[in-house]
């Protein structure tokens, strides 16, 4: 029996990473070269965070430039990966009884394409996005994600895109070489320890992890995609961190790979 596809959380950071060649984007490219080519991709992005559970169903999803104030060349990027309406319906079935609506208006936001343009630069793997319901607690997202596990045995790559630590109020705008802030480092180290030991409960109840967690996760949107990935972990599977580092002192670029 073929091994299941891995599940990967990407710390995507600044959308300018789509244009840049740096340690993070090189690591993303290396991931794409090191794993089997997936049949399709399901992505949970921090940037599709709204009061419903939706899944994208267009055959040709548009590239969404969901940001402002960046150079023109960033807005000119297109990531023309096909959609997968059949997979969208399969996700809808798997997540029942959670109500999942098919959506044809959304496409691929920068949480998805700014990473995938390095992982699969040919844009030849079908991609769908699953939204994050902002009305639901972290435990809901973790438990819901478990229902997607069988997709890994069908050649589907499950990815989450956000940031383990994401505090833009503390971000050193224009001073990219700043040392990471002490609370950000401590929280990332604590999270790594919990991941390596398979202790998911504290990561789900992250509000109980103290002030470092509060500063690292001022809002849940960039953190919750991690839970969709670690929920895929099976007994005995390895966990690794193929990309790491901090941007602007307060954004963790850690990637987490299951399998």
Secondary structure, DSSP 8 states (H G I E B T S, - for coil): ------EEEEE---GGGGT--SHHHHHHHHHHHHS---SEEEEEETT-EESS-EEE--SS--B-----S--HHHHT--------HHHHHHHHHHTTTS--EEESS--B-HHHHHHHHHHSTT--SEEEEB-EETTS-HHHHHHHHHTTGGGGGGTEEEEEEE-SSB-TTS--TT-TT----HHHHHHHHHHHHHHHTT--HHHHTGGGG-HHHHHHTSSSHHHHHHHHHHTT--TT--EE-SS--EETTTEE---EEE-
